């Protein structure tokens, strides 16, 4: 899986919005100059610091807040993998006992 940098994600989001950088800057009330810096360097630095903060504190609260603002929830990958493995084990056990699933 190809992982984007935060700056690449910003550029991709801006591109798919159909708006120019300065249009976005006007809508989020920042200067065009700062928008340019944010898209190309400051945003990446900010994102890395936020990730470092969450790693140091062991808290996903900032990420959960951002997700909540966008109407989303956060799922931790390894927790989901554990739930899937447990579900698969239950299915396998059920099938070993000759049961069928609906």
C-alpha positions as CSV (number, residue, x, y, z in Angstrom):
1,X,0.0,0.0,0.0
2,X,1.4,3.4,-1.0
3,X,1.3,5.9,1.9
4,X,1.0,9.5,1.1
5,X,2.8,12.2,3.0
6,X,0.5,14.7,4.7
7,X,1.5,17.3,2.2
8,X,0.6,15.0,-0.7
9,X,-2.7,14.3,1.0
10,X,-3.4,18.1,1.2
11,X,-2.4,18.6,-2.4
12,X,-4.6,15.7,-3.4
13,X,-7.6,17.0,-1.4
14,X,-7.2,20.5,-2.9
15,X,-6.9,19.0,-6.5
16,X,-10.1,16.9,-6.0
17,X,-12.0,19.9,-4.6
18,X,-11.8,21.7,-7.9
19,X,-10.7,24.8,-6.1
20,X,-7.4,26.7,-6.4
21,X,-5.2,27.1,-3.3
22,X,-6.2,30.7,-2.9
23,X,-10.0,29.9,-3.0
24,X,-9.5,27.4,-0.2
25,X,-7.4,30.0,1.7
26,X,-10.2,32.5,1.4
27,X,-12.8,30.0,2.6
28,X,-10.7,28.9,5.7
29,X,-9.7,32.5,6.4
30,X,-5.9,32.3,6.0
31,X,-3.7,34.4,3.8
32,X,-2.7,33.1,0.4
33,X,1.0,33.1,1.4
34,X,0.3,31.1,4.5
35,X,-1.8,28.7,2.5
36,X,1.1,28.1,0.1
37,X,3.5,27.4,3.0
38,X,0.9,25.2,4.7
39,X,0.3,23.1,1.6
40,X,4.1,22.6,1.0
41,X,5.8,22.5,4.4
42,X,4.0,23.9,7.5
43,X,1.2,21.4,7.2
44,X,3.6,18.5,7.0
45,X,5.5,19.7,10.0
46,X,2.3,20.3,12.0
47,X,1.0,16.7,11.1
48,X,4.3,15.1,12.2
49,X,4.3,17.0,15.5
50,X,0.7,16.0,16.1
51,X,1.6,12.3,15.5
52,X,4.6,12.6,17.7
53,X,2.4,14.2,20.4
54,X,0.0,11.3,20.3
55,X,2.8,8.8,20.4
56,X,4.4,10.4,23.4
57,X,1.1,10.8,25.3
58,X,-0.3,7.4,24.2
59,X,-3.5,9.2,23.3
60,X,-5.6,9.2,20.2
61,X,-7.8,12.0,21.6
62,X,-6.6,14.7,19.0
63,X,-7.2,12.3,16.2
64,X,-10.6,11.3,17.6
65,X,-11.5,15.0,17.8
66,X,-10.5,15.6,14.2
67,X,-12.5,12.5,13.1
68,X,-15.5,13.6,15.1
69,X,-15.4,17.1,13.5
70,X,-15.7,15.3,10.1
71,X,-18.5,12.9,11.3
72,X,-16.1,9.9,11.5
73,X,-14.9,7.4,14.1
74,X,-11.4,5.9,14.5
75,X,-10.8,2.2,14.4
76,X,-7.4,0.9,15.6
77,X,-6.2,-1.5,12.9
78,X,-4.8,-4.2,15.3
79,X,-8.0,-4.1,17.4
80,X,-10.0,-4.7,14.2
81,X,-7.7,-7.5,13.2
82,X,-8.1,-9.2,16.5
83,X,-11.9,-8.9,16.2
84,X,-11.8,-10.4,12.7
85,X,-9.5,-13.3,13.9
86,X,-12.0,-14.0,16.8
87,X,-14.9,-14.0,14.4
88,X,-13.1,-16.3,12.0
89,X,-12.3,-18.7,14.9
90,X,-15.9,-18.7,15.9
91,X,-17.0,-19.5,12.4
92,X,-14.4,-22.3,12.1
93,X,-15.5,-23.8,15.4
94,X,-19.1,-23.7,14.3
95,X,-18.3,-25.4,11.0
96,X,-16.2,-28.1,12.8
97,X,-19.2,-28.9,14.8
98,X,-21.2,-29.4,11.6
99,X,-23.2,-26.2,11.9
100,X,-24.1,-23.9,9.1
101,X,-24.3,-20.2,9.0
102,X,-27.4,-18.5,7.8
